[in-house]
Amino acid sequence: MKFDLMKLGLAAAALALTPTAAFAHGSMKPQHGGLVQMSGETMVELVAGAKGVDIFISEEDEPLPASAYTATLTQTASGQKTQAALKPAGGNKLSAPGFKAAKGAKIVVALVNKSGAKVFTTFQTK
């Protein structure tokens, strides 16, 4: 059987450009009603509410254990910077209870895992 390398190459390229390839690292759909950003392989979802700010972390749709990370969030709003520690709150959730996310603020989340690898994500609140 003879293979046409040109046709095989075109078929491989077409497959690589299909919409399913865009989801190779998991869904970007918020699972908790928040804002979602990717940093490398890590998906971070920021959920701001009346009781504070929660962060959910996952990789390829698999939750990452929050207890394996230390984390901080830094908010810049109206020229003022505010910082808070995010504490593991079970599963893949880290929380900053009582922290108020300002409308239109820039929030940077910094995660450091036990091996020292760092993940940074930036959010713009609505």
C-alpha positions as CSV (number, residue, x, y, z in Angstrom):
1,M,0.0,0.0,0.0
2,K,1.3,3.4,-1.0
3,F,0.9,6.5,1.2
4,D,0.8,10.0,-0.2
5,L,2.9,11.9,2.3
6,M,1.5,15.2,1.2
7,K,-2.1,14.0,1.8
8,L,-1.1,12.6,5.2
9,G,0.5,15.9,6.2
10,L,-2.5,17.9,5.2
11,A,-4.8,15.5,7.1
12,A,-2.7,15.8,10.2
13,A,-2.7,19.6,9.9
14,A,-6.4,19.7,9.5
15,L,-6.9,17.5,12.6
16,A,-4.6,19.7,14.6
17,L,-6.8,22.7,13.7
18,T,-10.1,21.2,14.6
19,P,-12.0,22.8,17.5
20,T,-11.5,19.8,19.8
21,A,-7.7,20.6,19.8
22,A,-8.5,23.9,21.6
23,F,-9.8,21.9,24.6
24,A,-6.7,19.7,25.0
25,H,-5.9,21.3,28.4
26,G,-9.5,21.3,29.7
27,S,-12.5,23.5,29.7
28,M,-12.2,27.3,30.2
29,K,-15.9,27.4,31.4
30,P,-16.3,28.7,34.9
31,Q,-17.3,25.8,37.3
32,H,-18.2,28.1,40.2
33,G,-19.6,31.2,38.4
34,G,-16.4,33.2,38.5
35,L,-13.7,34.5,36.2
36,V,-11.3,32.0,34.6
37,Q,-7.7,32.5,33.5
38,M,-5.0,30.0,32.4
39,S,-1.4,30.1,33.4
40,G,0.6,27.4,31.6
41,E,-1.3,24.2,32.4
42,T,-3.1,25.6,35.4
43,M,-6.6,27.0,35.3
44,V,-7.5,29.5,38.0
45,E,-11.1,30.5,38.7
46,L,-11.7,33.6,40.9
47,V,-15.0,33.9,42.6
48,A,-15.7,37.2,44.4
49,G,-18.6,37.3,46.8
50,A,-20.1,39.0,49.8
51,K,-18.1,36.8,52.2
52,G,-14.7,37.2,50.5
53,V,-12.7,35.8,47.5
54,D,-12.3,32.2,46.6
55,I,-9.9,30.7,44.1
56,F,-10.3,27.2,42.5
57,I,-7.4,25.6,40.8
58,S,-7.3,22.7,38.3
59,E,-5.3,21.2,35.5
60,E,-6.9,19.5,32.5
61,D,-10.2,19.5,34.3
62,E,-8.7,17.7,37.3
63,P,-8.8,19.6,40.7
64,L,-5.4,20.4,42.2
65,P,-5.1,20.0,46.0
66,A,-5.2,23.5,47.5
67,S,-3.2,22.2,50.5
68,A,-0.2,21.8,48.2
69,Y,0.0,25.6,47.6
70,T,0.7,28.8,49.3
71,A,-1.1,31.8,47.7
72,T,-1.7,35.5,47.8
73,L,-3.8,37.9,45.9
74,T,-3.0,41.5,45.2
75,Q,-5.7,43.9,44.2
76,T,-5.0,47.3,42.6
77,A,-8.0,49.6,42.6
78,S,-8.1,53.4,42.5
79,G,-4.3,53.6,42.7
80,Q,-4.3,51.6,46.0
81,K,-2.9,48.1,46.5
82,T,-4.3,45.6,48.9
83,Q,-2.9,42.2,49.6
84,A,-4.4,39.1,51.3
85,A,-3.3,35.5,51.9
86,L,-5.3,32.8,50.4
87,K,-5.7,29.7,52.7
88,P,-6.6,26.2,51.7
89,A,-10.4,25.6,52.2
90,G,-10.8,22.0,51.2
91,G,-10.4,20.3,47.8
92,N,-9.1,22.7,45.2
93,K,-10.4,25.8,46.9
94,L,-8.3,28.6,48.5
95,S,-10.1,31.4,50.3
96,A,-9.5,35.0,51.5
97,P,-12.5,35.5,53.8
98,G,-13.6,39.0,54.3
99,F,-11.6,40.3,51.3
100,K,-13.7,42.7,49.2
101,A,-13.0,42.7,45.4
102,A,-13.5,46.2,44.1
103,K,-15.4,46.7,40.8
104,G,-13.0,47.3,38.0
105,A,-10.0,46.2,40.0
106,K,-7.0,44.3,38.8
107,I,-6.4,41.2,40.9
108,V,-3.2,39.2,40.6
109,V,-3.2,35.7,42.1
110,A,0.2,34.2,43.0
111,L,0.4,30.5,43.7
112,V,3.5,28.6,44.8
113,N,3.5,24.8,45.1
114,K,5.6,22.8,47.5
115,S,8.2,22.2,44.8
116,G,8.6,25.9,44.4
117,A,6.9,26.2,41.0
118,K,5.1,29.5,40.6
119,V,1.8,30.4,38.9
120,F,0.6,33.9,38.3
121,T,-2.8,34.9,36.9
122,T,-4.3,38.4,36.4
123,F,-8.0,39.1,36.6
124,Q,-10.0,42.3,35.8
125,T,-13.1,42.4,37.9
126,K,-16.4,43.6,36.5
